[in-house]
Amino acid sequence: MAKPTIVLVHGAWADGSSWNAVSSELQGQGFTVLTPPNLLRGVATDAPYVSSFIAQRTSGPVVLAGVATAAILAAVAGVG
């Protein structure tokens, strides 16, 4: 079975670089890791953006994680 792509979404007070240590660890274990920008315009705008980002860059299983406000965004984007 192929490993899932890991998508890590940052919260409002950070950017994608906040996931660098986690990304490096996961990549060292053979995972593909993506850290899309969080537009920070609200869930109604940001969730479709993250969903589109995932759809355009992945095929197969995805693990989607977010921290703080991005956890809500990740949950909504993952449903779409």
N, C-alpha and C positions, 0 to 999 in steps of 0.2 A: 504494500500500500504506500502511495506517495505521501510524503510529509505535507501537512497543510502549510499554506502561506500565512504568516503571522502579520496582522495589521495592527499597529499601535497608534492610538490617537491621543495627542497631548491635550491638556486642559488649558484653561484660559490664561494662566499665568506662566506659560512655558511655550516652547516650540518643539519641533520634532527632535532637536538635539537632546532634549531631556530624556529620551529613550536610548541614547547612545550605548550606555553600559549594558542595558538589557538586550538591545539589538546585537551587539557584539557577541554576547554570550550565546544567544539563539543561533546566530549565523555560524558560530563555532561548532554548534551541534548539527549543522546541516540544513537549517531552516532558511527559507527566503523570508526576509522581514521588510515590510513597507511602513513608512511613517508619513502618511498624508498630511498636508497642512490642514489645520482647523481654521476655517474662515472666521469663526467667532461672530457670526451674524445672527445666531439663534438656531435652535434645533430645526425649525421649519426649512431653513436654507441649508444648514450645514449637513444634516443627515442625508438629503439627496445627493449632495456633493460627494460625501464619503462613499455612499453606495455606488455612485458613478465611477469614482476613482477605483474602487475594488473591482467592479465589473470590467473596466477597461484594462486592468493590469494583472488579473488573475484568472486562472481556470482551475477547477478542482476545489478541494476543501479550504476553508479560511477560518482562522481563529482571530476574532476581532476583540480587542481590549482597549479600554479607555480609562483614564484616571480623572477623578473629580468630576467636573461637569462633562467631560468627554465620555464618561461612562454612560450617561444618559444618551448622548449623541451616538455612541457605538451601539447601544441597544436598539435605538430607532433605526439606524442605518442598516443594522444586521437583519432587520425584518424585511426591508425593502428589497 
